[in-house]
Amino acid sequence: MSPTVNARRRGYSVFVLSAWRERDSDAEDEPVWRFSLEGSQLDGRRGFGALPELVAYLEAWTSGAGLDETTSPA
């Protein structure tokens, strides 16, 4: 059984969230927030270009929607 399934069955997961601001190629634009999430139950690090992407991932993770033992939300 995968670590993902085991973590959900135990009822908890541990993630490391990194957040940083960076400028797009146009230096006149305001810096934007970028995020990455790491956890033993993930296959490496997952990057997110905006907060709504991160939130959608976590909502899918916690609901288990569309996830099986070998996949994680995009």
Backbone as CSV, one residue per row, in Angstrom:
resi,resn,N_x,N_y,N_z,CA_x,CA_y,CA_z,C_x,C_y,C_z
1,MET,0.851,-1.177,0.000,0.000,0.000,0.000,0.894,1.237,0.000
2,SER,0.490,2.261,-0.724,1.325,3.455,-0.873,1.328,4.310,0.394
3,PRO,2.354,5.150,0.555,2.366,6.076,1.701,1.160,7.007,1.701
4,THR,0.655,7.372,0.509,-0.508,8.253,0.417,-1.715,7.630,1.076
5,VAL,-1.993,6.394,0.746,-3.142,5.699,1.315,-2.942,5.492,2.804
6,ASN,-1.751,5.103,3.219,-1.477,4.919,4.649,-1.684,6.209,5.426
7,ALA,-1.222,7.339,4.880,-1.369,8.623,5.574,-2.837,8.967,5.754
8,ARG,-3.634,8.746,4.745,-5.059,9.060,4.856,-5.739,8.144,5.867
9,ARG,-5.356,6.909,5.893,-5.981,5.981,6.861,-5.633,6.349,8.289
10,ARG,-4.433,6.875,8.498,-4.036,7.305,9.846,-4.720,8.607,10.226
11,GLY,-5.211,9.364,9.235,-5.928,10.595,9.522,-5.058,11.828,9.651
12,TYR,-3.807,11.750,9.252,-2.969,12.946,9.267,-1.889,12.831,8.204
13,SER,-1.394,13.968,7.796,-0.295,14.052,6.837,0.587,15.218,7.235
14,VAL,1.853,15.115,6.903,2.802,16.180,7.201,3.364,16.693,5.881
15,PHE,3.284,18.004,5.699,3.815,18.648,4.511,4.734,19.778,4.924
16,VAL,5.684,20.103,4.066,6.498,21.305,4.223,6.064,22.242,3.106
17,LEU,5.585,23.407,3.487,5.123,24.406,2.531,6.161,25.513,2.427
18,SER,6.579,25.812,1.210,7.465,26.952,0.960,6.680,27.990,0.179
19,ALA,6.864,29.250,0.529,6.193,30.347,-0.155,7.215,31.450,-0.387
20,TRP,7.208,32.026,-1.587,8.112,33.100,-1.911,7.484,33.998,-2.967
21,ARG,7.983,35.209,-3.039,7.496,36.170,-4.038,8.555,36.301,-5.124
22,GLU,8.088,36.370,-6.357,9.009,36.596,-7.465,8.327,37.461,-8.510
23,ARG,9.145,38.136,-9.278,8.630,38.992,-10.354,8.535,38.175,-11.638
24,ASP,7.488,38.457,-12.409,7.404,37.883,-13.737,8.420,38.593,-14.617
25,SER,8.481,38.243,-15.873,9.473,38.816,-16.778,9.330,40.328,-16.928
26,ASP,8.121,40.843,-16.755,7.896,42.286,-16.845,8.138,42.894,-15.468
27,ALA,9.253,43.590,-15.314,9.668,44.114,-13.998,8.694,45.140,-13.434
28,GLU,7.785,45.679,-14.250,6.834,46.655,-13.751,5.673,46.009,-13.000
29,ASP,5.459,44.723,-13.217,4.383,44.023,-12.528,4.728,43.820,-11.054
30,GLU,3.683,43.728,-10.250,3.875,43.407,-8.834,4.404,41.975,-8.715
31,PRO,5.252,41.715,-7.734,5.697,40.335,-7.516,4.497,39.432,-7.209
32,VAL,4.598,38.179,-7.597,3.529,37.221,-7.341,4.041,36.155,-6.374
33,TRP,3.112,35.566,-5.645,3.462,34.497,-4.718,3.537,33.174,-5.459
34,ARG,4.540,32.384,-5.147,4.706,31.020,-5.651,4.790,30.103,-4.434
35,PHE,4.427,28.849,-4.630,4.378,27.896,-3.517,4.924,26.544,-3.949
36,SER,5.484,25.820,-3.017,5.831,24.421,-3.250,5.470,23.636,-2.001
37,LEU,5.127,22.386,-2.234,4.687,21.510,-1.157,5.498,20.229,-1.241
38,GLU,6.052,19.811,-0.114,6.804,18.563,-0.044,6.244,17.731,1.091
39,GLY,6.256,16.431,0.890,5.804,15.524,1.930,6.202,14.109,1.590
40,SER,6.343,13.289,2.595,6.755,11.910,2.350,5.717,11.149,1.547
41,GLN,4.473,11.610,1.579,3.423,10.937,0.839,3.308,11.435,-0.601
42,LEU,4.118,12.412,-0.986,4.135,12.925,-2.358,5.339,12.350,-3.089
43,ASP,5.253,12.309,-4.390,6.405,11.907,-5.193,7.242,13.141,-5.488
44,GLY,8.056,13.536,-4.535,8.880,14.723,-4.701,8.152,15.990,-4.316
45,ARG,8.595,17.075,-4.892,8.030,18.390,-4.584,7.025,18.774,-5.660
46,ARG,5.936,19.422,-5.249,4.925,19.915,-6.186,4.925,21.433,-6.125
47,GLY,4.966,22.064,-7.291,4.974,23.511,-7.358,3.613,24.060,-7.754
48,PHE,3.313,25.271,-7.269,2.041,25.925,-7.547,2.330,27.378,-7.893
49,GLY,1.763,27.849,-8.993,2.002,29.204,-9.455,1.131,30.252,-8.799
50,ALA,0.133,29.806,-8.047,-0.782,30.749,-7.400,-1.463,30.057,-6.223
51,LEU,-1.907,30.859,-5.280,-2.559,30.330,-4.088,-3.790,29.468,-4.402
52,PRO,-4.649,29.862,-5.353,-5.806,29.014,-5.645,-5.432,27.596,-6.098
53,GLU,-4.302,27.452,-6.793,-3.845,26.121,-7.202,-3.480,25.280,-5.980
54,LEU,-2.785,25.883,-5.037,-2.403,25.188,-3.809,-3.637,24.774,-3.013
55,VAL,-4.575,25.697,-2.872,-5.804,25.414,-2.127,-6.591,24.287,-2.793
56,ALA,-6.691,24.313,-4.120,-7.408,23.256,-4.843,-6.744,21.904,-4.612
57,TYR,-5.424,21.875,-4.625,-4.699,20.634,-4.371,-5.001,20.104,-2.971
58,LEU,-4.932,20.983,-1.976,-5.180,20.555,-0.599,-6.630,20.118,-0.392
59,GLU,-7.560,20.787,-1.053,-8.959,20.363,-0.970,-9.140,18.971,-1.567
60,ALA,-8.508,18.735,-2.705,-8.588,17.403,-3.316,-7.907,16.361,-2.435
61,TRP,-6.784,16.733,-1.850,-6.042,15.812,-0.976,-6.897,15.398,0.218
62,THR,-7.496,16.386,0.872,-8.246,16.089,2.092,-9.559,15.378,1.811
63,SER,-10.119,15.573,0.632,-11.366,14.878,0.310,-11.106,13.521,-0.310
64,GLY,-9.901,13.319,-0.841,-9.583,12.073,-1.514,-10.221,11.986,-2.895
65,ALA,-10.795,13.073,-3.371,-11.501,13.086,-4.651,-10.558,12.771,-5.800
66,GLY,-10.916,11.744,-6.547,-10.169,11.402,-7.736,-8.773,10.870,-7.469
67,LEU,-8.479,10.492,-6.252,-7.156,9.992,-5.926,-7.211,8.494,-5.691
68,ASP,-6.155,7.834,-6.135,-6.021,6.427,-5.801,-4.631,6.225,-5.208
69,GLU,-4.159,5.002,-5.144,-2.897,4.737,-4.481,-1.693,5.292,-5.234
70,THR,-1.831,5.588,-6.514,-0.657,5.972,-7.294,-0.715,7.378,-7.846
71,THR,-1.806,8.106,-7.622,-1.904,9.445,-8.211,-2.131,10.479,-7.137
72,SER,-1.839,11.705,-7.495,-2.156,12.844,-6.651,-2.730,13.910,-7.555
73,PRO,-3.477,14.854,-7.015,-4.107,15.852,-7.864,-3.087,16.685,-8.616
74,ALA,-3.470,17.158,-9.778,-2.569,17.977,-10.610,-2.496,19.390,-10.087
